[in-house]
Amino acid sequence: MDITKFVVGQKVEMTQGIYSNKGKVVEIASSSVVVSVGETTIPKDTEFIGRRHHLVSFDKAGKETADSRFDRLGLGPKQSGPGPEFGSWELA
């Protein structure tokens, strides 16, 4: 994925397994992009961990950075966190 083609304000979609989410690009750098995220489409019968409104950082491959994931889930850098259902987002 070529993140350099994104523009600030552009709407993007992200996926992680069966989950999807939409956001808006708020910052672009040569090796990363930051997306502002609102409500998720997490199924109602799934327990949600973390915040519903947040910023998500993606690397140049379009995958959520580890630091962003830890922050989103409220984890410290040495914690492994919950299972794969709370894995990293990927830009679609």
Residue pairs with C-beta under 8 A, 6 or more apart in sequence:
1 60
1 61
1 62
1 91
3 28
3 32
3 33
3 58
3 60
3 62
3 91
4 28
4 30
6 12
6 25
6 28
6 33
7 25
7 28
8 25
8 26
8 27
8 28
9 24
9 25
10 24
10 25
11 22
11 23
11 24
11 25
12 22
12 23
12 24
12 25
12 35
12 91
12 92
13 20
13 21
13 22
13 91
13 92
14 20
14 21
14 22
14 23
14 35
14 37
14 56
14 64
14 89
14 90
14 91
14 92
15 21
15 89
15 90
15 92
16 87
16 88
16 89
16 90
17 84
17 85
17 87
18 43
19 40
19 41
19 42
19 85
20 41
20 92
21 37
21 40
21 41
21 89
22 37
22 38
23 35
23 36
23 37
23 38
23 56
24 35
24 36
25 33
25 34
25 35
26 34
26 35
26 36
26 55
27 33
27 34
28 34
30 60
31 59
31 60
32 57
32 58
32 59
32 60
32 65
33 57
33 58
33 91
34 55
34 56
34 57
34 58
35 55
35 56
35 57
35 58
35 91
36 53
36 54
36 55
37 53
37 54
37 55
37 56
38 52
38 53
39 52
39 53
40 48
40 52
42 48
46 85
49 73
49 74
49 82
49 86
50 72
50 73
50 74
50 86
51 72
51 74
54 71
54 72
55 68
56 64
56 68
56 72
56 89
57 64
57 65
57 67
57 68
58 64
58 65
58 68
58 89
58 91
59 65
62 90
62 91
63 88
63 89
63 90
63 91
64 72
64 88
64 89
64 90
65 88
66 88
67 77
69 75
69 81
69 87
69 88
69 89
70 76
70 77
70 79
70 81
73 81
73 82
73 86
75 81
